[in-house]
């Protein structure tokens, strides 16, 4: 199943449809403003959403119900992730915080106040740490076992960081508003191994393909391309997707031999590799 969103006069709906046929199987309604991010739980029967209405919602894919709504952020949700099998979830927000939630109670168990502008994206490392990138160019790494502690790593870049993706236990890739791709060594005090750039357009999302280990990079000019060897000092882009027509790519997902993208033109595109 694939999910997308559509804005309505009363908020935004989430559409769940079949990947191969495009047939819509379920419509989920409840967010008051645009839905900013979505993620399936490992079972694929439960969906997590975060919206501009500052809420997180947990949905049943089977019957469309929303048994849990999580509130506590003061501005729009920007990113979310699921810890392990789904007992806990993480969310980030334009309010400058990252929150850790316990699903069974629906309560926030920890809040990281980064004081570094808005938090644009988060990524989990081995279920033990969470990385976050912010509008002032900071990258933080915090322990999930002791989220209230001082950041284990604090890296700073010269421009706003907009997206991040874990490459391995020791390396991370961050994208910037000026189109730079920064590869960071987490073992060496967050040292930047190299900085690459295909264009000066803002990077909107980074997605690691778990099957091929390639990283898909999407930009706000509609460009979406794969990076063959992210740790290589030279930028090798071996596939570029067409069809965005200069509309900003918002999200990329890699599954088996398929790549799916969502764009500002409200179209979900599926590519077969």
C-alpha positions as CSV (number, residue, x, y, z in Angstrom):
1,X,0.0,0.0,0.0
2,X,1.0,3.6,-0.6
3,X,-0.2,6.7,1.1
4,X,-0.6,10.3,-0.1
5,X,-2.5,13.4,1.1
6,X,-4.9,15.9,-0.3
7,X,-6.0,19.2,1.0
8,X,-9.7,19.9,1.5
9,X,-11.7,22.9,2.7
10,X,-11.9,21.3,6.1
11,X,-8.3,20.2,6.5
12,X,-6.4,17.4,4.7
13,X,-7.2,13.7,3.9
14,X,-4.8,10.8,3.8
15,X,-5.4,8.4,0.9
16,X,-4.2,4.8,1.1
17,X,-4.0,3.2,-2.4
18,X,-2.6,0.2,-4.1
19,X,0.9,0.8,-5.5
20,X,0.5,-1.1,-8.8
21,X,-3.1,-0.1,-9.7
22,X,-3.5,3.3,-8.1
23,X,-6.9,2.2,-6.7
24,X,-7.8,4.2,-3.5
25,X,-8.6,1.7,-0.7
26,X,-9.2,4.1,2.2
27,X,-9.5,7.8,3.0
28,X,-8.5,9.0,6.5
29,X,-9.8,12.3,7.7
30,X,-9.0,14.2,10.9
31,X,-6.1,16.6,10.4
32,X,-7.2,20.3,10.4
33,X,-4.3,21.5,8.2
34,X,-1.9,20.0,5.7
35,X,-0.4,16.6,6.6
36,X,3.4,17.1,6.5
37,X,4.7,13.5,7.1
38,X,3.6,9.9,7.1
39,X,5.1,6.6,8.2
40,X,3.9,3.0,8.5
41,X,4.6,1.0,11.6
42,X,6.5,-2.2,11.0
43,X,3.3,-4.2,10.8
44,X,2.1,-2.1,7.9
45,X,-1.4,-2.2,9.5
46,X,-0.9,1.0,11.5
47,X,0.0,4.5,10.1
48,X,1.5,7.5,11.8
49,X,0.9,11.0,10.5
50,X,2.0,14.5,11.5
51,X,0.4,17.7,10.5
52,X,0.4,21.5,10.3
53,X,-2.2,21.3,13.1
54,X,0.7,20.4,15.5
55,X,-0.9,16.9,16.0
56,X,0.4,13.4,15.6
57,X,-2.2,10.8,14.8
58,X,-2.1,7.0,14.9
59,X,-4.5,5.3,12.4
60,X,-5.7,1.8,11.8
61,X,-5.2,1.0,8.1
62,X,-7.8,-1.9,8.4
63,X,-10.8,0.1,9.5
64,X,-9.7,3.8,9.2
65,X,-10.1,4.6,12.8
66,X,-7.8,7.0,14.7
67,X,-7.6,5.7,18.3
68,X,-4.7,8.0,19.4
69,X,-4.0,11.7,18.8
70,X,-0.8,13.1,20.3
71,X,-0.6,16.8,21.2
72,X,2.2,18.9,22.7
73,X,4.1,20.6,19.8
74,X,3.5,24.3,19.5
75,X,4.1,24.6,15.7
76,X,3.8,22.3,12.7
77,X,5.3,18.8,12.7
78,X,8.2,18.5,10.2
79,X,9.3,14.9,10.6
80,X,8.6,11.6,12.4
81,X,10.1,8.2,13.0
82,X,9.3,5.0,14.7
83,X,11.6,3.4,17.3
84,X,12.0,-0.4,16.8
85,X,8.7,-2.3,16.5
86,X,6.7,0.8,17.4
87,X,6.4,1.0,21.2
88,X,7.8,4.6,20.9
89,X,7.8,7.2,18.2
90,X,9.7,10.4,17.6
91,X,8.6,13.7,16.1
92,X,10.2,17.1,15.3
93,X,8.6,20.4,14.8
94,X,9.1,24.0,13.7
95,X,8.9,24.8,17.4
96,X,12.6,23.7,17.7
97,X,11.9,20.5,19.7
98,X,12.1,16.7,19.2
99,X,9.7,14.7,21.3
100,X,9.8,11.0,22.3
101,X,6.3,9.5,22.7
102,X,5.1,6.2,24.3
103,X,2.4,4.7,22.2
104,X,0.7,2.7,24.9
105,X,0.0,5.7,27.1
106,X,-0.2,8.4,24.4
107,X,2.1,10.6,26.5
108,X,5.3,12.5,25.7
109,X,8.1,10.8,27.7
110,X,10.9,13.3,26.8
111,X,11.4,16.6,25.0
112,X,14.6,17.8,23.5
113,X,14.7,21.6,23.3
114,X,17.5,22.2,20.8
115,X,17.4,26.0,20.8
116,X,18.8,26.0,17.3
117,X,15.9,27.3,15.2
118,X,13.2,24.9,13.7
119,X,14.0,21.2,13.5
120,X,13.6,20.2,9.8
121,X,14.3,16.5,9.9
122,X,15.2,13.5,12.1
123,X,16.7,10.1,11.6
124,X,17.2,7.1,14.0
125,X,20.6,5.4,14.3
126,X,20.3,1.7,15.4
127,X,17.3,2.4,17.6
128,X,19.8,3.9,20.1
129,X,20.2,7.5,19.0
130,X,18.3,10.2,17.1
131,X,19.9,12.7,14.7
132,X,18.2,16.0,14.1
133,X,19.0,18.9,11.7
134,X,17.9,22.5,12.2
135,X,17.4,25.8,10.4
136,X,20.6,27.3,11.9
137,X,22.8,24.7,10.3
138,X,23.2,22.4,13.3
139,X,23.1,18.6,13.5
140,X,22.6,17.0,16.9
141,X,22.9,13.4,18.0
142,X,21.1,12.4,21.2
143,X,20.9,9.1,23.0
144,X,17.4,7.6,23.2
145,X,18.2,5.8,26.4
146,X,18.9,9.2,28.1
147,X,17.2,11.8,25.8
148,X,17.5,14.5,28.4
149,X,21.3,14.4,28.4
150,X,23.6,16.7,26.5
151,X,24.0,16.0,22.8
152,X,26.6,13.3,22.1
153,X,27.5,15.2,19.0
154,X,26.9,18.7,17.7
155,X,28.0,19.5,14.1
156,X,27.5,23.0,12.5
157,X,27.3,23.9,8.8
158,X,27.4,27.3,7.1
159,X,23.8,27.1,5.9
160,X,20.4,25.7,7.0
161,X,20.2,21.9,7.0
162,X,17.0,20.6,5.6
163,X,17.2,16.8,5.5
164,X,19.3,13.9,6.9
165,X,19.8,10.2,6.4
166,X,21.9,7.6,8.2
167,X,24.4,5.9,5.8
168,X,25.9,3.5,8.4
169,X,26.7,3.2,12.1
170,X,29.5,5.7,11.6
171,X,28.4,8.1,8.8
172,X,25.5,10.4,8.1
173,X,24.4,12.5,5.1
174,X,22.8,15.9,5.5
175,X,21.3,18.1,2.8
176,X,21.2,21.9,2.9
177,X,19.1,24.8,1.7
178,X,21.8,25.6,-0.8
179,X,21.9,22.2,-2.3
180,X,25.0,20.9,-0.5
181,X,25.3,17.2,0.5
182,X,27.4,17.0,3.7
183,X,28.9,13.5,4.6
184,X,29.6,13.5,8.4
185,X,31.8,11.1,10.3
186,X,30.0,10.4,13.6
187,X,33.1,8.8,15.1
188,X,35.3,11.8,14.6
189,X,33.5,14.6,16.5
190,X,31.1,15.1,13.7
191,X,33.8,16.0,11.1
192,X,32.6,16.7,7.6
193,X,34.3,14.1,5.3
194,X,33.3,16.0,2.2
195,X,30.8,18.4,0.8
196,X,29.2,17.9,-2.6
197,X,26.8,19.8,-4.7
198,X,24.9,19.1,-7.9
199,X,23.0,22.4,-7.9
200,X,22.3,25.3,-5.6
201,X,18.6,24.4,-5.1
202,X,17.4,23.4,-1.7
203,X,17.4,19.6,-0.8
204,X,13.9,18.6,0.3
205,X,14.5,15.0,1.3
206,X,17.0,12.2,1.5
207,X,16.0,8.5,1.3
208,X,18.4,5.5,1.7
209,X,17.4,2.5,-0.4
210,X,17.9,-0.4,2.1
211,X,18.2,-2.9,-0.8
212,X,20.9,-1.2,-2.9
213,X,22.4,1.1,-0.2
214,X,22.0,4.0,-2.7
215,X,20.7,7.3,-1.5
216,X,17.9,9.1,-3.3
217,X,18.1,12.9,-3.1
218,X,15.2,15.2,-4.0
219,X,15.4,18.9,-4.5
220,X,12.8,21.7,-4.7
221,X,13.4,22.3,-8.4
222,X,11.9,18.9,-9.2
223,X,15.2,17.1,-9.5
224,X,15.4,13.6,-8.0
225,X,18.5,11.4,-8.4
226,X,20.3,8.5,-6.9
227,X,23.8,8.7,-5.4
228,X,25.7,5.4,-6.1
229,X,28.4,5.7,-3.4
230,X,27.5,8.3,-0.8
231,X,30.9,7.9,0.9
232,X,32.8,8.5,-2.2
233,X,34.4,12.0,-2.3
234,X,33.1,12.4,-5.9
235,X,29.4,12.8,-6.5
236,X,28.2,9.9,-8.7
237,X,24.6,10.3,-9.8
238,X,23.7,7.2,-11.8
239,X,19.9,7.7,-12.1
240,X,17.8,10.8,-12.5
241,X,14.0,10.6,-12.4
242,X,11.9,12.7,-14.9
243,X,8.3,13.9,-14.6
244,X,8.5,16.4,-11.8
245,X,8.3,19.4,-14.2
246,X,10.1,21.7,-11.9
247,X,7.6,21.1,-9.1
248,X,9.3,20.6,-5.7
249,X,9.7,16.9,-4.7
250,X,8.5,16.5,-1.1
251,X,9.1,12.9,-0.3
252,X,10.8,9.8,-1.8
253,X,10.3,6.2,-0.9
254,X,12.2,3.1,-2.2
255,X,10.6,-0.3,-2.1
256,X,12.0,-3.4,-3.9
257,X,12.4,-2.3,-7.6
258,X,10.2,0.8,-7.3
259,X,10.7,4.4,-6.4
260,X,7.8,6.6,-5.4
261,X,7.8,10.4,-5.2
262,X,5.3,13.0,-4.1
263,X,5.5,16.6,-5.4
264,X,3.9,20.0,-5.0
265,X,1.7,19.3,-8.0
266,X,-0.1,16.7,-5.8
267,X,0.9,13.8,-8.0
268,X,2.3,10.5,-6.7
269,X,4.7,9.1,-9.3
270,X,5.9,5.5,-9.4
271,X,9.1,4.5,-11.2
272,X,10.1,0.9,-11.9
273,X,13.9,0.4,-11.9
